[in-house]
C-alpha cells in the first residue's frame, strides 16, 4: 500500500462525514500536501529520515504553527496504520519542526479612514443597481460574520421586529470546485443569533422588501430563498463578493480590504469595549457612574468563537487600552466626594506629584 492510497483510506474510515465540513476540507488539503511529496512511497518503506526531509522542505512554504498542525494530523494518520498492523513503526513519531522560514502574516483591521473611503466608494454599487452589496458590506462590518455565513443567509433568517439575524448555515466550496450551502458549521458556537444595530436592521429590511421588484427588473427568480443574490439569479458566493470588493478598492485607490478584515475589525471594536470602562456623570445626582464594557463571553457568542480564541488572538487589543483605563480610573477617583478624606493630616491632594 502506498502512502497516498493509505491516507485516502484513512480519511474515508476516520474523517469522512464525522466532523465539520471545513475540518474535512482542511484534512483533505493536508493529505494532498503530504502525498505530493511522499505519496509514491510504499508505507512499509517510508522511514523517519524521509519524513523529516519532507517536514524540513515544507518549512519553506508554511509557518511554524500551520506546519505543526499539519504534522499532528499526518502523525495521527500514521499512528492508526500502526494500530491496523499496516506498518510496524510510525515514521512521523520523532520528527521535529524547526527552522521554518515563512512568517505568519498578521491579520489587519481596517483603519477608520479607509472605512470612510469605502463607504463613499460603495455608492458605485448603488448606482450599478447592486445596493444589496452596500447592505452586505455593512452587515459584515457591524456583525463580524464570516463571509461564508453571510452568503448562506436566507430571507427568513432576518427577524426585523426583533432586530436580529440567525446563523445556521455556511457556504463552502465542495472539493474546491462548486459552492454549496451546508448546515455543518465551523464550530458548535457558530450556530447563533446576532443582534443588529438599528441602521443595519433597517437596511436589511428595505433590501428584503425591495428584492421582488429588483428580481423582476432583471428578469430573474430567487428559487433558493437567498437573502443576497446576483443578476444571474444565483446566490452570491464569497468569491463573487471578494472580486467585487477588490475591484472597488482598486478603482478608488483604497488599501486592499479582504472580507475577513471586517470580522477582525468588528472583533477589535468589541474587545476594546470589553477592556474599557466608561465613566459618566449622573446629571440628577451629580454622581460618577462606572459602566463596564462587553464581556468576553458575549463577544465570543456573537462571533461564534470560543472564549479562549477571543482571549488569545486579540489579547494585544486589551493591552492597547490599558493606559486609557488607568486614565479613566483616575478620573473616577478625582470625581469622588470622599477623595480628600483619605489625605493624611487633612492636607490637599495635589493634582500632579512633585518631583523629589
N, C-alpha and C positions, 0 to 999 in steps of 0.2 A: 504494500500500500504506500502510495506517495504522500508527501506532506499535504499537497493540495487536495487529494481525494479524502484524506483523513479529516482535515479541517472542515471540509464541506459536510462530511458525515457527522462530525461532532456538532456542527451548527444545527443540522437537521434534528438530531436527537436531543440536544441540550438547550438550544436557544430559540429555535423557530416556534413562534406562537406562544412563547412563555413570558414575554415581557412587553414593555412599551415599544411602540413602533420605532421610535428614534433609537432606542437601545439596540434593537435588532439591526438597524441600519448601520450604526457605528461598528458593531461586531463584524458585520459583513465587510466594511471598509478595512478593518484590521486584518481580516483573513486575506483580502486582496493584496494588501501591503506586504504581508508575510509570504504569500505564495509567489509573488512577483520575483522574490529573491531565492526562496527555499522550496518552492512548490515542486521542483523536479526531483528533489532528494527522496530516496526511499526512507520511510520512517525509521527502519532499523539501522540505517547508515548515518543518520543525522547525529553529529557529535556536538558536544558543548562548544568546542572551538569554532565550528561552523556557525552555530547560533550566535556566539559572541561577535564574530565578524559582521554578521547581519545587523546586530544591535549597534555596533560601532559605526557602520555605514549609515544607518538610519538617523544617527545623531546629527547628521548634516542637514537633515530635512525636517526634523521635529524638535520642539523644545523639550526640556527635561521632563516636565510634568506630563505632557502628552505621551512621550515615549514610555514613561513609567507605566501609565495606564494601559497602553497597548501591550507592553511586555507582560503585564499582570494577566491580561486576557489570554495571551498565547500560552503562557506558563500553565494557566488553568486548563486549557485545552489539552496540552501535552500530559498533564497530570492524570487526566481521565484516560488517556491512552495507556498509562501505566496500570491504572485500575482495571482496564479491559484486557490486559495482557497482550497489547499490541506491541509495546516496547518495554524494555527492562528498566531503563532509567530515563528520567525527564531531562532532555538536553538543555532546557531553559532554567533549570533549578538554581544553578550557581552563577548565572550570568549577571554582570554588573553594568549599571548605566552611569556613565561619567563622560565628561568632556563634550557634551552636546554643544553645538555652536550656534544653533538658531535661538534667538531671543524672542520670548513671547511678547507680541505687540500689545501694548496697553490699550484697553478699550476706552475710547474717548467719550466724553459727554459733550453735548452741543452747547457752545457758548451763546449767551443771550443775544449778542449782536447778530449771530448767524441765524438764530431762530427768527428774529425780527425781519431779516432779509428774506428768509424762506417764506414767511407768511405773505409778504408782499409779492414774491415771485409766484406763489401758488395761485394767484389770481389768473395766471395764464391758463390753469386747468379749468377755472370757472368759465373763461372766455371760450375755451375749446368744448364747452358743454360737458365737462368732466368734473363738475362741482363735487361729486362724491369723493374724488381723490383729496380734495381740500378737507372734507369731513374725516376721511380715513386717516390723514396725517395728524389732525388734531386728536383723534381717538388714540393713536399710538403715543403721542406726546403726553397726554393727560391721564393715561391709564397704565402705561408701561407694558402693554400687552405684547406678547410675541407676535411677529409678523404672520406666522402660520396660524395662530389663534384668530387674528383679526380677519384674515381672508376666509376662514371657515365659518364665520358668523352667518346666521340666518336671520331673516326678518323678525321672527318671533323670539329671538334671543334678547331683543331690546325691549325693556319694560319702561315706557315713557313715564307712566304715573309714579312709579317707584324710583325713577331716575337711576336705573342700574342695567347692567348687561351681563348675560350669562355666558360663561366659557365652558363648554363641554365637548368641543371638537377641535381638530387641528388639521391643517393642510400640509401634506408632506409629499415628497417625490417617491413613487413606487419604483424600486430598483434604479433610482437615478434617472428615470425617464418621464413617466406620466404623473401629473399632480392628482392626488386623491384626497378626500376628506375622511379622516378616521376619528373614532371616538376613544382611541387609545392615546392618552396624552403623555407628556414628558415625565411627569411625576404625579403622585396621588394629590398633592397640593395644587396641581394645575387646574383641577375641577373647582371652579369658584364663581362667585357673583361679585362684580366690581361696581362700586358706587360711582356715579358720574357727576361731574360738576354741571351746573345749570346750563352753560352755553353748549357744552358738548352734547348734553342730553337733547337740547333744542335742535341742534344741527342734525343729529341722527333722526329725530322725529320728522323734520322737514324733508330730509332726503328720502326716508321710507315712504312718506306721504306722497312725494312727487315722483317716486320711481315709476309708477304705472304710466304716467304721462311721458317720462323720459324714454321708456321702452317703446311706447307707441310711436314716438317721434323718430326713433331709429329703426322701427320695423322689426323689433326682436321680442322674444318672450323669455321670462325668467322661470324656467321649468324646475330650477334647483332650489327655489325659495331663498336664494342668496341675498345677503344684505348689500354686498358690493359686487357689481357685475360689469363686464366690459361691453364694448359696442358690437361684439360678435355674439353676444348672448351667453357668454360663458362666465363662470365665477372668476373674479380677479385672483391671480396667483401671486405668490411672493416674488417670483421672477419678474412678472409684469410691473409690479409696483417699484421694485429696485431699479429697473430700467428707466421708468418714468422719472423717478426721483433723481437718478444720476444725470439724466438729460437736463432736468430743470436746474440743477446745481451748476452744470457746465455753462448753460445758456446765460445764467445770471452771475457767473463768476463767484459762486459761493463755495467755500471749502467743502469737499466731498462729505456727504452725510449718508450713513447707511441706516436702514430701518432699525437695526439693533441699538443704534445710538440713542434713539428715542426712549427705549426701555431703560438704558443705562442712565440717561439724563433724568428721567422720572424718578428712578430709584435714588439718585443723588439728592434730588429735591426732598424726597420723603425722609431719607436718613438725616439730612441736615435739620429737618424739622424735629426728628426724634431726639437729636443730640442737643437741640436748642431749648432754651426756656424763654417764654415770652413774659416780659414784665409790663404790666399796665396799671393804670390808676382808676379806682372806682370813683366816679365823679360825685356820687351821693355821699359817700362816707370819707372820701379823700384818703382811702387806704390803698396800700400797694397789693396788687394781685399777681401771683406767680402761676402761670399756666404751663403745664408740661406739654411737650410735643407728642407726636405719634409714637406708639410703641413699636419695637422691632417685630413683635409677633403680628401686629396689624399689617405692617409693611410686607412681611413675608406672605401672609394670607392674600393680600391684594395682588401681589406679583406672581403667586403660585410657586413660591420657592420655600426652602426651609429656613428657619431662624439662623441655623449655622451658616448657610450660604450668604445670607444678607450680612451677618456679623463679620464674616471673613473677607468677602470680596469688597465690601465698602467700609472697612474699618478706617481707611485713610480719611474718609469724609468726616467721621466722628472726631478725629484728631484735628481736622481743619477748623472745626467750630469751637474747640476747647477755649481759645483765647476770648472769643466773643461771649462765651458762657461766663467766664470769670468777670468780664466787664458788667454783665447783667446782674450777677450776684452782688457786685459792688454797688450797683445802682439800687438794688433791692434793700441792702443794708443801709445805704445812705438815706433812703426814704423812710426808714423805720423811726417811730416816735420814741423808742426806748434806746436808740443808739447812744446818746450821751450818758445814759445811766450806767453804762459799763465802763466809763472812764475812771481811772484810778485817781482818787482825790478830787473828782469832780471837774478836772481840767477839760478844756475844749479839745475835741479830737480834730487834728489837722487834716485838711484835705490831701496834702502832699507831705510825706515824711521828710524830715530834714536829713541832709547828708552829714554823716559823722565820720 
